[in-house]
Amino acid sequence: MFEQGNERHDRLGHPVVDVDGHIVESIPLVIEFMRKVAGDDVADRFARSVPSFATNRDSILPSAAVPDREPGMFIPPWWSVAPGALDRATAFLPGLLHERMDEIGLDFSILYTSVGLACFAHPDDAIRRGSCRGLNTYLADICDGFGDRLTPAAVIPAHTPEEAIAELEHAVQHLGLKAAVLNSCVVRTAEDGRAWTDPLALDSPYDYDPLWQRFVDLGVAVTVHSPTMGLALRQSSTRYMYNHIGAFAASSDAFAKALVFGGVVARHPRLHVGFLECGVTWAVQLLSDLIGRWDKRGGDRIGRLDPAMIDRDEWNALIDRFGGARFADPRLRESMLAQSDNAPTELDDFRDAGVDGPASIAKLFEQFFFGCEADDPLIGWAFASDINPHGAQLQAVLGSDIGHWDVSDMRDVLTEAHELVDDGRLDLAQFRRFVRDNPIRMHAGVNPSFFDGTPVQAHVASVLQATR
């Protein structure tokens, strides 16, 4: 018989922290909150711009009627909410989720928005800022009174650092929220009309360092959950799953690389970053790639690739011997030497990363946390120190994704996760780090009081002490 969450939890002997549960917002109610804080114009225009939450039924929701889809016009998500009346209602109603937490087998859950992905990515300044302010007000209101087991994450627009700081401060200092999610990549338009994607932490036209410092000052972990559906290679007009697979991993990979190469994690050693709903395999690959590239091109190693260092006598002797008359022209030989001799002024791509070798690159990843769903069979890769470069173990954290279509029954989340132990892919200590220690470090590491008044509070001091 399949063991349900509460039964499995009772045998663990430690709490389970879910860093990425989901709340599904009532769109008409959210729009009314937007109307109150941002005005009718913003609320009405936002209501007409969210096809992911539209309907084919006769209701007060926006209609899903769209023109014929052509290549490049991506299909929005559909049937994306939890199946079954009980779980669907639980996704909408924090009070019901709060009542069911023991049944599900979770001690504490951080609830992330569903409609917020459309809010913080909206290209219209007024709609983006107003919809985020209205949504955060809704989240604070609907989750009020359930803070011993649940907390919502504020939605932070980041097309400029100023708007991000303003909404972060409002969410924390006025609404009392203590978690936040950021749009980690912003689609911008160049002067020539070309669209490009800004990962905020590298090559941005804006200086985001004050934002990262404000996260640290306020004791809030940066978490990212940015969609890439509709961008680049995720533009199927007919297949939602084509666009969905790898969408969050792609934006997380781009943001993580920017944080490293842009030197953000090196300059802000107290900053914690959580990459949600993306798994951890891409992160192990990224760590390996960073170390591999540093070994070949980092620091003074880049000088070995300079074509000016080639022994010309040896070069000409080899051309004479194997090239024949076809390569006899000295100008042709010079052009072959000149190929790819197009170096920029700054040669070391790792110049701002604050690293001097594999160990320091791996250390940067100690500030990163990687949200993995319960049914992810590859979580063990995070702990594979015998395989991972420099013996690294990455900080995987449980992100249930309850409330959405990929969780068939909320009561099965913990049992599904524990199958990693049952099948021998994690040991009990690694599982405890996955569902307790790493989630505690992610948030309490920047805000020691994050779990005060929750069933997790008694474990925080020992986990943080072990980290130190």
Number of C-alpha atoms within 10 A of each C-alpha: 3 7 13 19 23 19 16 16 22 12 8 13 9 16 21 25 27 27 33 26 25 25 28 24 20 14 18 14 12 21 24 18 23 28 18 14 18 20 16 14 14 21 23 15 15 21 21 13 15 19 18 16 23 21 16 10 10 8 9 10 16 19 16 16 10 7 7 7 12 11 9 14 16 20 22 21 17 13 11 14 23 24 17 11 9 13 22 18 18 23 24 19 17 25 17 14 25 22 13 16 19 18 17 22 24 24 21 24 26 23 27 28 24 18 21 26 21 21 27 28 25 22 14 14 15 15 24 23 26 27 33 28 24 23 27 28 22 20 25 18 12 16 18 15 14 15 18 17 23 23 26 28 25 30 31 30 32 25 24 16 17 16 16 22 21 15 23 30 17 17 23 17 12 11 16 13 22 22 24 23 27 22 25 28 24 21 15 14 12 9 7 6 8 8 11 13 14 21 22 25 25 20 12 15 9 14 14 20 14 12 20 22 17 17 20 19 13 15 23 27 26 22 26 24 26 27 22 20 24 18 17 9 12 22 21 22 18 15 14 17 14 17 23 18 13 19 22 20 24 17 21 30 18 18 23 25 19 22 21 22 22 22 20 23 26 21 16 14 12 18 24 25 22 25 29 28 26 25 26 26 17 16 24 21 13 15 23 19 13 21 20 14 13 22 15 14 18 21 17 11 13 15 15 12 12 12 13 12 9 12 9 12 9 10 12 16 11 12 16 13 8 10 12 10 9 8 15 13 9 10 10 12 14 11 11 12 15 12 9 10 13 7 8 7 6 7 14 16 15 19 15 14 21 18 21 14 14 17 14 15 21 21 15 20 21 17 22 22 25 32 27 27 27 23 19 14 15 13 28 23 20 22 23 17 14 11 13 17 20 17 13 21 20 27 24 30 34 32 28 28 26 30 28 22 15 15 20 15 17 25 23 22 24 26 22 20 23 24 15 22 16 13 9 11 18 20 15 14 10 19 23 17 20 29 25 24 27 26 25 29 22 26 23 22 23 20 18 16 14 20 21 14 12 14 17 20 17 13 15 20 13 11 18 16 8 8 11 6
